[in-house]
Amino acid sequence: MGAERQHYYGKLGTPQKYDPTFKGPIYNRGCTDIICCVFLLLAIVGYVAVGIIAWTHGDPRKVIYPTDSRGEFCGQKGTKNANKPYLFYFNIVKCASPLVLLEFQCPTPQICVEKCPDRYLTYLNARNSRDFEYYKQFCVPGFQNNKGVAEVLRDGDCPAVLTPSKPLARRCFPAIHAHKGVLMVGNETTYEDGHGSRKNITELVEGAKKANGVLEARQLAMRIFEDYTVSWYWIVIGLVIAMVMSLLFIILLRFLAGIMVWVMIVMVILVLGYGIFHCYMEYSRLRGEAGSDVSLVDLGFQTDLRVYLHLRQTWMAFMIILSVLEVIIILLLIFLRKRILIAIALIKEASRAVGYVMCSMLYPLVTFFLLCLCIAYWASTAVFLSTSNEAVYKIFDDVTCPLTGKTCNPEIFPSANESRLCPNARCQFAFYGGESGYHRALLGLQIFNAFMFFWLANFVLALGQVTLAGAFASYYWALRKPDDLPAFPLFSAFGRALRYHTGSLAFGALILAIVQIIRVILEYLDQRLKAAENKFAKFLMTCLKCCFWCLEKFIKFLNRNAYIMIAIYGTNFCTSARNAFFLLMRNIIRVAVLDKVTDFLFLLGKLLIVGSVGILAFFFFTHRIRIVQDTAPPLNYYWVPILTVIVGSYLIAHGFFSVYGMCVDTLFLCFCEDLERNDASQERPYFMSPELRDILLKGSAEEGKREEVEE
């Protein structure tokens, strides 16, 4: 028996031995992983330098404002185009040229205008009429009516035709709509091309679609943005409701842990049951309705997602998904009913720990604030880097010209040799780029920016985990609770983490950041390879993405437990990770059936909050209920605020439950350590509470081992 135990522990590390001086987190500790701390500081200095360089060269106006043919911004305050926020294309049909895909710029003159055209008008008709003053505002700035019609159109001074347009992403696009099955722009079904001939409007429609490239996607984006502008107030209210529900749930969990867990389980089942019932009622209501039997495959992708809610197949799919989820949860509850009782005891102990360290409930706000700083710095640096290119001007010509595509200088182009070789050519803004060493290094700087974001974000999360672990470990290893609990355990743990273990936190965050940046690169390569038909490459890419996803999950799990050991013993990252891993392996059964059961219960709590707020948002934004005298604003897509509220509610609930999750993980690891260090004798008493000891050791192998020792 002894030989078997020695062989078992030899494979899974050495168990902790009794130490009468051990009273919880060690205070006399030294700095760990100093080299990683130095590397982190140097990386932060380099990151700041990259930000300064990007802010020096970048110009976010290139993203916000459209640019005319002269490279000037439309709608920018302090410029001559300050009152001209929209970009107007002289001949949008030419944007159908393949050159658009290469240069990202239409080969037609573009000017900034105060508003888009609202009527159909040709230059020939407007030249000698009262409409010329209106027409003139769509000509190049400074245009004088002292040329012939052919010269004006040849030189690109004025557009040949105006069509009713609407602004989209600050650009004027033809206001195309269907009337009785006929495509129209305004009230016209044909347009004049400027040379006296009229063409069907379908040609203009195709040109407009190709000009935008992703016109429908942009329309979808603009409509979503409009929905956010009119519903943000109610979205904030929904998120506040989610926060209040999460906080109330946590407070009740502190005093009524057992009852709240069972109430949570029953409520989740009821919420899913109502979802199934609602889907069935919608499915039955659509029976016999025209068009409701169209399949999802036949319908295809539609930007207006409300269309899918008029199909019976959609509600059938929802009903099946919810039913499967309901059955899975019920089966898990049936088979894990005994383990759920043990998990409830662990949650009760975690509730007591949180009750004695109540300020731990506010620590997620610190993590949230630090993460917001990381995200803001990364996003601003990325924008400045992406807009730090210089304006590049190229030669455009409607006819064959050997110089087409060559770079040019718009200031000297009229008197240059290029204009004499190609009389019809124009020197206009093409794109933002550059040939300097800085511009060639922009891709590398963007990768470094993303890598530093992952590293710093993981460091912030690691700091929070070590801080909470140190505070809750102080509670567990207090023999007489709460008398032996140190003063301000959370602040003490935070100070120890920053003073002694910045390097260890940086080490763990660095390993995770490397894996995450590799996953980002794999996603980028996968997007580039989608056009290829190499099945082996796709298979290899899928395998790599799956392997690195699993590796990231494992590293997160290992880091989390390593941080707990760092908080308790003050050892370096590698030693802590090794000790935590072997400790968990020596208690693998408990890890599988106890620690993960609590994670499952916390997941149900998150689903309860998200489901309740989601149902409330659904009824409100679909005008099925009213709050006092107010009602939901009219929306293009009511699923936009609903999904936003659901995702935001989950993040809020996750933030609150993460404190309980870290508390449970810390107490569980301390419990495993307690079993190895002590034996419940008077000389070596357990540090766990009597309630926790009775239910965790009931019927376990440890009881059997103690009985054998006593015999």
LUMBAVEX-824215 format. One record per atom (N, C-alpha, C): z, x, y. Coordinates in steps of 0.2 Angstrom, whole numbers, plus 5000, padded with zeros to 4 digits. Example, Ala and Ser with C-alpha at 12.3 -4.5 7.8 and 13.67 -1.06 7.14 Angstrom:
<fimars>
503950664972/503950624978/503950664984/503550644989/503650684995/503950645000/
</fimars>
This chain:
<fimars>
500050044994/500050005000/500050045006/500450095006/500550145012/499850185013/499550205007/498950245007/498350195010/498350135008/497850095011/497950085018/498550075021/498650065028/498450125032/498650185029/498450245032/497750255033/497350235027/496650245027/496350195032/496650135032/496350075037/496450105044/497050125046/497150155053/496750215054/496650255049/496250315050/495550295053/495250245050/494550225052/494550185059/495150155061/495150115067/495650135072/495750205072/496250235077/496950235075/497350265079/498050265077/498450205081/498850165078/499150115081/499750145086/499950105091/500450125095/501150125092/501550175094/502150185091/502750165096/503350145093/503850125098/504050175103/504150155109/504350205114/504850165118/505450185118/506050155122/505950155129/505550205132/505450205139/504850165142/504450135137/503950105139/504150035142/504050015148/504149955151/503649915155/503049935152/502449905155/502049955159/501649935164/501149975167/501550045170/501250095168/501550165170/501450175177/501950195181/501950215188/501750285189/502050325185/501950405186/501250415182/500750415186/500050425183/499650475188/499150495185/498750545189/498050515190/497650545194/496950525196/496550535189/496050495188/495650495182/494850495184/494450525180/493750535181/493550545189/493850605191/493750625198/493050635199/492650665195/491950685196/491550625197/491650565194/491350505195/491550475202/492150485204/492350465211/491950505216/491850565215/491450605220/490750585220/490450575214/489750545213/489650485217/490150435216/490150375220/490150385227/490550425230/490550435237/489950465240/489650515236/489050545238/488450495238/488450455232/487950395232/488050345238/488650335240/488750285245/488450315252/488650385253/488350415259/487550415259/487250425253/486550425252/486250355253/486650305251/486450235252/486450215259/486950245263/487050225270/486450265274/486250325272/485650365275/485050325273/484950295267/484350255266/484350195270/484950165271/484950105276/484750125283/485050175285/484850195292/484150215293/483850245288/483150265288/482750195288/482950145284/482550085283/482650045290/483250045293/483350005299/482950035305/482850105304/482450135310/481750125309/481450125303/480750115302/480550035301/480949995299/480849925297/480749885303/480449825302/480349775307/480349705303/480949665302/480949605299/480449555302/480249565308/479849515311/479149505307/478949555303/478349555299/478449505293/479049485291/479149435286/479249365290/479549365295/479749305299/479149275302/478749315306/478249295310/477549315307/477049265307/476349285305/476049335311/475549365309/475149415313/474449405314/474249405320/473549385322/473049455320/472449445322/471949495320/472049565324/472449555329/472649615333/473349645331/473649625326/474249645324/474849625328/474749575332/475349545336/475649485333/476349485334/476649425331/476549365334/476549305331/476549245333/477249215334/477449185340/478049155341/478649205342/478549265343/479049315344/479249315352/479949305353/480149305360/480049365363/479949365369/479849425373/479149455373/478649415370/477949445369/477549385372/476849405373/476449355376/476249295372/476449305365/476349255360/476949215359/477449215364/478149185362/478049115362/477549085365/477449005365/476948985360/476749035356/476149025351/476449035344/476748995341/477149015335/476649005329/476048975329/475648965323/475049005323/474849025317/474249065316/473649025314/473049035318/472448985317/471949035314/471549005309/471049045306/470349015309/469949055311/469249035314/468848995308/468849025302/468448995297/468849005291/469248955289/469648965283/469248965276/468648945276/468248945270/468149015268/468049065273/467949135271/468549165268/469149135268/469749165265/469649155257/469149115255/469049115248/468749175245/468549225249/468249295247/468749335243/468549365238/468949405233/469349465237/469049475243/469349525248/470149505249/470249445249/470949415251/471449445246/471249445239/471649475234/471749545235/471349585238/471449655238/471749675245/471649645250/471849665257/472449615259/472549555256/473049505258/472849485265/472249485267/472049465274/471349435274/471349375277/470649335277/470149375282/469549385279/469049415283/468749375289/469149345293/468949295298/469449305304/469249305310/469649315316/470249265316/470849285318/471449245318/471849255324/472049195327/472349205334/473049165333/473449175338/474049135338/473949075343/474249015341/474048955345/474748925346/474748875351/475348835352/475448785347/474948755345/474948705340/474248705336/474348675330/473748675326/473248615329/472548625328/472148575330/472248505327/472148455331/472348385328/471748335328/471148365329/470548325330/469948365327/469448335325/468848365323/468348375328/468148435329/467748455335/467348515334/466648515336/466248575335/466148615342/466048675341/465948715347/465248685351/464748665348/464148645351/464348575355/464748535352/464848475355/465348485361/465848525360/466348535365/466148575371/465548615370/465348665375/465248635382/464948575382/464748545389/465048475389/465648475387/466048405388/466748425390/467148365391/467748375394/468248405388/468048405382/468448435377/468448505377/468148545381/468048615381/468748645383/469048615387/469748645389/470248645383/470148595379/470548585373/470348635368/469648645367/469348685363/469548765364/469548775371/469548845373/470248875371/470748835370/471448865368/471348895361/470848885357/470748905350/470248965350/470048985356/469649045356/470049115357/469749165357/470149235358/470449235365/471049265366/471349265373/470849295378/470849275384/470349295389/469649275388/469449235384/468749215383/468549175390/467949205392/467549175397/466949145395/466749085397/466149045395/465549075398/465349135397/464749165400/464249195395/464349175389/463849195384/463549135381/462949145378/462649095374/463049075368/462849015365/463148995359/463149045353/462549075352/462449115347/462849185348/462849205354/463249265355/464049255354/464249195356/464949175355/465149175348/464749145344/464849135337/464749205333/464249245336/464149305333/464749355334/465049355340/465549405342/466249375340/466249315337/466849285335/467349275340/467049255346/467549235352/467849165351/467449115347/467749055346/467549035339/467948985337/467748955330/467248915330/466848905325/466248865325/466448785325/467048775322/467248705321/467948705321/468248645323/468948635323/469048575318/469548585314/469748525309/470448505310/470648445309/471348425310/471748465305/472248495307/472648545303/473448525304/473748555299/474548545299/474848615298/475348635301/475648695300/476048705293/475948755290/476248765284/476448845284/477148855283/477348925284/477048965290/477048925296/476848945302/476048965302/475648935298/474948945298/474648875298/474048875301/473748805301/473248805295/473348745291/472948735286/472648665287/472048655284/471748585285/472148525282/472248475286/472648415284/472148375279/472148395273/471748365267/472148315264/471848255263/472148205259/471548165256/471748115252/471348075248/471348005250/470747975251/470747905254/470247865249/470547825245/470047785240/469647835236/470047885234/469647935229/469247985233/469147985239/468748025243/469148075247/469048145246/469348195250/469148195257/469648195261/469548185269/469948235272/469748255278/470148295283/470148255289/470748235291/470748185296/470448115294/469848095298/469448035296/468748055294/468648125292/468048145291/467948165283/467348155280/467248175273/466748225273/466448245279/466048305279/466248345286/465948405286/466148445292/465448485293/465448515300/464848545302/465048625302/464648665299/464748735298/464648775304/464448745310/464348785316/463548805317/463148795312/462448815312/462048745312/462348695314/461948625314/461948595308/462148615302/462148585295/462848555293/462848495290/463448465288/463548475281/464148495278/464348505271/464848455269/464948445263/465448405260/466148435261/466648395262/467248425264/467548455258/467348435252/467648475246/467548545246/466948575249/466948645250/467448675254/467648635259/468148655264/468848655260/468948605256/469548605252/469648665247/469048675244/469148735239/469248795243/468948805249/469048865253/469748865255/470048815257/470748815260/471248825254/471048805248/471548815242/471548895241/470948915240/470848985239/471149035245/471149005251/471349045256/472149055256/472448995254/473149005253/473349035247/472949035241/473149065235/473649025231/474149015235/474748985232/474948925236/474448885238/474648835243/475148785241/475048765234/475548715232/476148745231/476248805229/476848835229/477248845236/476848855241/477048855248/477248785250/476848735248/477048675250/477748655247/477848675241/478448655237/479048695240/478948755242/479448795246/479648765252/479148745256/479248715263/479648645262/479448605257/479748545256/480548555254/480648605249/481248615247/481648645253/481348685258/481748705264/481948645268/481448595269/481548535273/482148495270/482148495263/482748455260/483448495261/483448555261/484048595263/484248585270/483748575275/483948575282/484248505283/484048455279/484348385280/484948365276/485048405271/485548395266/486148445265/486048495269/486548555268/487248525270/487348485274/488048455276/488348425270/487948385266/488248355260/488248395254/487848455254/487948505249/488648535250/488748555256/489448585258/489948545256/489948475257/490448435255/490548435247/489948435244/490048435237/490348495234/490248555237/490548615235/491248615237/491448585242/492148575244/492548535239/492148485237/492448435232/492548475225/492048515223/492148555217/492748605218/492848635224/493348685225/494048655224/494048595227/494748555227/494848535220/494348515216/494448495209/494648555205/494348615206/494548675202/495248695204/495448695210/496148705212/496648665209/496448595210/496948545207/497048555200/496448565196/496448575189/496948635187/496848695191/497248755189/497948735191/498148705196/498848685198/499148645192/498748595190/499048545185/499048585178/498648635177/498648675171/499248725171/499548735177/500148775177/500748735175/500748675176/501348635174/501248595168/500648575166/500448525161/499948555157/500048625154/499448655151/499248615145/499648595140/499448565134/499148495136/499448455140/499148395141/498448405145/498448445149/497748455153/497248485149/497348525144/496848545139/496548485135/497048445133/496748385129/496448335133/496648325139/496348285144/495648315145/495548375146/494948415148/494448405142/494748405136/494248395130/494048325129/494448275130/494248205130/493748195136/493948215142/493448205147/492748235146/492748295144/492048325142/491648275138/492048255132/491648215127/491448145131/491848115135/491748055138/491148065143/491148125147/490648135152/489948145148/489948185143/489348185139/489148125136/489648085134/489448015131/489147975136/489347975142/489047935147/488347955149/488248025149/487548055150/487148025145/487348025138/486847995133/486747925134/487247885136/487147815138/486647805143/486747845149/486347835154/485547855153/485447905149/484847925147/484547865142/484947835138/484647785134/484447725138/484847705143/484747645147/484047655151/483947715154/483347735157/482747735153/482847755146/482347755141/482147685140/482647645139/482447575138/482147535143/482347555149/482147515155/481347535156/481147595154/480447615155/479947585150/480247545145/479847525139/479347465142/478747475141/478247435143/477947445150/478247495154/478047505161/477447545160/476947535165/476347565165/476447645166/476147685162/476147755163/476747785160/477247755158/477847785155/477747815149/477247805145/477147835138/476747895138/476547915144/476147985145/476648035142/476348085138/476748135136/476848195141/477348235140/477448285145/476848345145/476648345139/476048395138/475448375142/475248305141/474648285144/474748285152/475348275154/475548275161/475448345164/475748395161/475648465163/476248475169/476148525172/476648545178/476448505184/476948475187/476948445193/477448475198/477248485204/477748505209/478248455211/478048395211/478448335212/478848315206/479448345205/479748335198/480048265197/479948225202/480148155201/479748115197/479048145196/478648115192/478848105185/479248165183/479448165176/479948115174/480348085179/480848035178/480547975177/479947965177/479547895176/479247895169/479447955165/479147955158/479747945153/479647905148/480147895143/480247955139/479747995138/479848055134/480348105138/480348105144/480848145148/481548125146/481748065147/482448035145/482548045138/482048035134/482248055127/482448125125/482048175129/482248245128/482948255131/483148225137/483848235139/484348205134/484148145132/484648115127/484748155121/484248185118/484248225112/484748285114/484548325119/484948385121/485648365122/485848315126/486548295126/486848275120/486548245115/486748215109/486948285105/486448325105/486648385101/487248425103/487248435110/487848465113/488448425111/488448365112/489048325110/489248335103/488748335098/488948345091/489248415090/488948465093/489148535092/489948535095/490048505100/490748515103/491248475099/491048415096/491548385092/491648415085/491148445082/491148485076/491648545077/491548585083/491948635084/492648615085/492748565088/493448535089/493848525083/493348495078/493648475071/493848535067/493448585067/493548645063/494048695066/494048695073/494548735076/495148705079/495348645076/495948605079/496548645078/496648685073/497248725072/497248785077/496648815078/496648875082/496748845090/496448785091/496548765098/497348755100/497748735095/498448735096/498748805098/498448855095/498748925096/498448945103/497848925104/497548945111/497848905116/498148845115/498448805120/499148845122/499448875117/500048915118/499948975122/499349005121/499149065125/499049045132/498748985133/498548965140/499248945143/499648915140/500348895143/500648965145/500649015141/500949075143/500549105149/499849105149/499549125155/499649085161/499849015160/500048975166/500648995169/501149015164/501749045167/501649105171/501249155168/501049215172/500749205178/500249155179/499949145185/500449115190/500949075187/501449045191/501849095195/502049145191/502449195194/502049245198/501449245198/500949285202/500449245205/500749195209/500249145212/499749175217/499849225220/499349255224/498749285221/498849285214/498249305210/497649255211/497849185212/497349135213/496949145219/497149185224/496749195230/496349265229/496449305224/496149365224/495349355223/495149305219/494349295219/494049285226/494449265231/494149265238/494049335240/494449385238/494349455240/493649485237/493649465230/493049485226/492449455229/492449395231/491849355234/491649385241/492149405245/492049435251/491649505250/491949545246/491649615245/490949605242/490849555237/490149545234/489649525240/489949485244/489449455250/489249515254/489749565255/489549625259/489049665255/489049675249/488649715244/487949675245/487949605244/487349575244/486949575251/487349565256/487049575263/486749635264/487149695262/486849765264/486249775259/486249755253/485649765249/485049725251/485149655253/484649615255/484349645262/484749655267/484449685273/484149745272/484349795268/484049855267/483349845263/483349795259/482749785255/482249755260/482449715264/481949685269/481649735274/482149775277/481949835281/481449885278/481649895271/481149945268/480449915267/480449845265/479849815264/479449805270/479749805276/479349795282/479349865286/479449915283/479449985287/478750015287/478249975284/477550005284/477249995291/476650035292/476350025299/475749985298/475549955304/474949915304/474349955303/473949925298/473349955296/472749915298/472249935301/471649895304/471049925300/470649875298/470049885294/469449855297/468849875295/468249845297/468049785292/467949735295/467749675292/467049655294/466649625290/465949605292/465749555287/465349505290/465149445286/464549465281/464149515284/463549535280/463649605277/463149635274/463249695270/463349755275/463849785275/463949845279/464249905275/464049965275/464350015271/465050035274/465250015280/465850035282/466349985281/466249925278/466749875277/467249905273/467849885275/468449915271/468749975274/468350015278/468650075281/469150065287/469650105287/470150105293/469850115299/470050085305/469850085311/470350085316/470250095323/470650085328/470450035333/470749975333/470449925337/470449935345/470749985347/470750005354/470050035356/469850075352/469150115353/468550095349/468750035345/468150015340/467549995344/467649955350/466949935353/466549985355/466750045357/466350105359/466250155354/466550145348/466450195342/465750185339/465650235335/464950235331/464950185326/465550165323/465550105318/465250045321/465450025327/465149965330/464449965331/464150025332/463450025333/463050025326/463350055321/463050055314/463149985311/463649945313/463749875310/463849835316/463349805320/463449765326/463949705325/463849675319/464249615318/464949625315/465149695314/465749705311/466349695316/466949685314/467549675318/468149725315/468449755320/469049795318/469649745319/469949725313/470549685314/471149705309/471649675310/472249695306/472149675299/472349715294/472249705287/472849695284/473349745284/473949735281/474449795283/475049795281/475549845283/475549895277/475449955279/475550015274/475650075277/475350135274/475450195277/475350255272/475150315274/474950365269/475450425270/476050415274/476450475275/476950475268/477350535268/477750545262/478250485262/478550465268/479050415268/478750345265/478150335267/477850265264/477650275256/477550335254/477450345247/478050345243/478650355246/479250355243/479650285243/479250235246/479650165247/479850135241/479350145236/479550115229/480150145226/480250205227/480850245224/481450225228/481350215235/481950195239/482150125237/481650075235/481850015233/482250015227/482050055222/482350055216/483050085217/483150135221/483850165223/484250105226/483950065230/484350015233/484549965228/484149945224/484349895218/484849925214/484849995212/485350025208/485950035211/485950045218/486650055221/486949985222/486549935223/486849865223/487149845216/486849865211/487149845204/487849895203/487749955205/488349995205/488949975209/488849955215/489349935220/489649865218/489149825216/489349755213/489849755207/489649795202/490049805196/490649845198/490649885203/491349915205/491849865208/491549825212/491949775215/492249725209/491849705205/492049665199/492649705195/492449765194/492949805190/493649815194/493549825200/494249825204/494649765203/494249705204/494649645203/494949635196/494549655191/494849655184/495449695183/495449765185/495949805185/496549785189/496449755194/497049725199/497349675195/496949625193/497249565189/497649585183/497349635179/497649655173/498249685174/498349725179/498949765181/499449715183/499349665186/499849615188/500049575182/499649555178/499849515172/500149555167/499949615166/500349665162/501049675164/501149675170/501849685173/502249625171/501949565171/502349505169/502449505161/501949525157/502049525150/502649575148/502649635150/503049685148/503749685152/503849625155/504549615158/504949585153/505449615150/505849595145/506249525147/506449525153/506849465155/506449435161/506049385159/505549355164/505949295168/505849295174/505449345179/505949395182/506549405180/507049455183/506749525183/506449545178/506149615177/505549625180/505249565183/504549575186/504549615193/504149665193/504249705200/503949655206/504249685212/504049645218/503249655219/502949605221/502249615223/501849645218/501749615212/501449655207/500649655208/500349605211/499649605213/499449665217/499849675223/499749725228/499849795225/500349795221/500549865217/499949885213/499649835209/499149845204/498449865208/498349835214/497849845218/497849915221/498449935223/498550005226/498450055221/498750045214/498650095209/497850105207/497550045207/496850055205/496450095210/496550085216/496150125221/496350195222/497050205221/497250275222/497150315216/497250295210/497150335204/496550325200/496250265201/495650255196/495050235199/494850255205/494250245208/493650275204/493850335201/493350365197/493150335191/493750305187/493650275181/493250205182/493450175187/493050105189/492350125190/492150175194/491450195196/491150215189/491450245184/491150275178/490950205174/491350165173/491150105170/490650065173/490650055180/490150025184/489550055183/489550125183/488950165183/488550155176/488950145171/488550135164/488250065164/488650015167/488349955167/487749945172/487749985177/487249975182/486550015179/486650065175/486050095172/485750045168/486150015164/485849965159/485449905163/485749885168/485549825172/484849855176/484849915178/484249935182/483649945177/483849965171/483349965165/483049895164/483449845164/483249785162/482849755168/482949775174/482549755180/481849785179/481849845177/481149885176/480749855171/481149835165/480749805160/480449735162/480849695166/480649635168/479949645173/480049695177/479449715181/478849735177/478949775172/478349795167/478149735163/478549695161/478349635158/477949585162/478049585168/477649545173/476949575174/476949635174/476349675174/475949675168/476249665162/475849665156/475649595154/475849545158/475749475156/474949465155/474649495160/473849485160/473549515154/473849565151/473549605146/473649565139/473149575135/473149535128/473349585122/473749635124/474049675119/474649645116/474549625110/475149585107/475749635105/475549695103/476049745101/476449765107/476149775113/476549785119/476949735121/476749665120/477149615122/477749605117/477649625110/478149625105/478649675107/478449735108/478849795110/479349775116/478949745121/479349735127/479849675126/479749625122/480249575120/480849605116/480649655112/481249685108/481649725112/481349765117/481749805122/482149765126/481849705129/482249665133/482849635129/482749615123/483249585119/483849635118/483649695116/484149745114/484549765120/484249775126/484649795132/485049735135/484849675133/485249615135/485849615131/485849625124/486449635120/486849695122/486549745124/486949805126/487349795132/487049755137/487349745143/487949695141/487949645137/488449605135/489049645132/488849695127/489349735124/489749775129/489349805133/489649855138/490149815143/489949755145/490349715149/491049695145/490949675139/491549665135/492049725134/491649785133/492049845132/492349865138/492049865144/492249875150/492949835152/492849775151/493349725153/494049745149/494049765143/494649785139/494849855141/494349895143/494549965145/494949965151/494749915156/495049915162/495749885161/495849845156/496549825155/496949885153/496749925148/497049985146/497250035152/496750035156/496750085162/497350055166/497349985167/497949955172/498649975169/498649975162/499349985159/499550055158/499050095155/499250165154/499050215159/498550205163/498250245168/497850305165/497550295159/497150345156/496450335158/496050385157/495350385159/494950335156/494350325158/493850275156/493750275148/493550335146/493350345139/493950335134/494450365136/495050355132/495250285132/495250255137/495450175138/494950135134/494350145134/493850115131/493950125123/494050185121/494150195114/494750165111/495350165115/495950135113/495850055112/495550035118/495449955118/495049935112/494549975111/494049955105/494349955099/494750005097/495050015091/495649965090/495949945096/496549895095/496249825094/495649815097/495349745095/495049745088/494849805086/494549805079/495149795074/495749825075/496249815071/496549745071/496349705076/496549635076/495849595077/495349605073/494749575074/494749505072/495149485068/495249415066/495449375072/496049395075/496349365080/495849365086/495449415087/494949415093/494449355091/494249355085/493649305084/493849235084/494549215082/494749145081/495249125086/495449175090/495949155095/495749165102/495549225104/495349245111/494749205113/494249195108/493649165109/493749085110/494249065106/494348995107/494548975114/495049015117/495249005124/494649005129/494149055127/493549055131/493148995131/493148965125/492848895123/493148845127/493848845127/494148795131/494048795139/494048865141/493948865148/493148845150/492748855145/492048835146/492048755147/492448725143/492448655143/492748635150/493248665153/493448655159/492948655165/492548715164/492048725169/491548665168/491348645162/490848595161/491148525164/491748515163/492048455166/491948445173/492148505177/492148505184/491348495186/490948535183/490248535185/489948465183/490148445177/489848375176/490048315180/490648325182/490948265187/490648275194/490648335196/490348335203/489548325203/489248345197/488548335196/488348265196/488748225192/488648155192/488748115199/489248135202/489348115209/488748125214/488548185213/487948205217/487348165216/487248155209/486648125207/486648045210/487248015209/487247945211/487247945219/487447995222/487447995230/486748005232/486448055230/485748075233/485148035230/485347995225/484847945223/484947875226/485447875231/485647815234/485847755230/486247775225/486547725221/487247715223/487547755227/488247745230/488147765237/488647745241/488747765248/489447785249/489547835253/490147855255/490347825262/490747775263/490947745269/490347715272/490147735278/489547705281/488947745280/489047805278/488547855277/488147855271/487547865271/487147875265/486747935265/486447955259/486048015258/485448015262/485248075265/484648075269/484048065265/483448045268/482848045264/482648115262/482448125256/482248195253/481548185250/481248245250/480648255246/480848255239/481348295237/481548305230/482248305230/482548245227/483248245227/483648285222/483248315218/483548365213/483648435216/483448445222/483548505226/484348515228/484648465231/485348465233/485748455226/485548415222/485948405216/485948475212/485448505211/485448575207/485848625211/485848625217/486248665222/486948655221/487148595221/487848575220/488048595213/487648585208/487848595201/487948675200/487548715203/487548785202/488148815206/488248785212/488748805216/489448785213/489448725210/490148705207/490248745201/489748765198/489948815192/490248875194/489848905199/490148975202/490848965205/490948915208/491648905211/492148895205/492048855200/492448845195/492548905191/491948945190/492049005186/492449055190/492449055197/492949105201/493649085200/493849025199/494549005198/494749015191/494248995186/494449005179/494449085177/494049125181/494049195179/494749225179/495149205184/495849225184/496249205178/496149145176/496549125169/496249165164/495549175164/495249215158/495449285158/495549315164/495749385164/496549385162/496949335164/497649335162/497649325154/497249285151/497249275144/497049335140/496549375142/496349435139/496849485140/497149495146/497749545146/498349525142/498549465142/499149445138/498949455130/498349445128/498149455121/498149525119/497849565124/497849635122/498649665122/499049645127/499749665127/500049635121/499949575118/500149545112/500049585106/499449615106/499249655100/499649725100/499649745106/500049815107/500849795106/501049745107/501749725106/501949725099/501449695095/501549695088/501549755084/501149805087/501149875084/501749915087/502049905092/502549945095/503249915093/503349855092/503949825090/503949785084/504549765082/504649725075/505149665076/505349645082/505749595083/506449605081/506649665080/507349685078/507749695085/508349705084/508749705090/508649765094/508449825090/508249885094/507549885097/507149845093/506449845095/506249775096/506449735101/506249665102/505549665105/505249605103/504649585106/504649565113/504149585117/504149565124/503849495125/503449475120/503149405121/503749355121/503549295124/504049245125/504149215118/504749185117/504949155110/504349095108/504149055113/503649005111/503049035109/502849085112/502149125110/502249155104/502849185103/502949225096/502949175090/503249115091/503349065086/502649045083/502249025088/501548995086/501049055084/501049115087/500549165086/500749195079/501349205077/501549235071/501649185066/501549125067/501749075062/501149085056/501349095050/500949105045/500449165045/500549215049/500149265050/500349325045/499849365044/499949425040/500549465042/500749465049/501249505051/501949485048/502049425048/502649395045/502749415038/502149415034/502149435027/502349515027/502049555031/502249625031/502949635033/503249595037/503949605039/504449585033/504249535030/504649515024/504649565019/504049605018/503949655013/504449715015/504449735021/504849785023/505549775023/505749705024/506449695023/506749695016/506249675011/506449675004/506549745002/
</fimars>
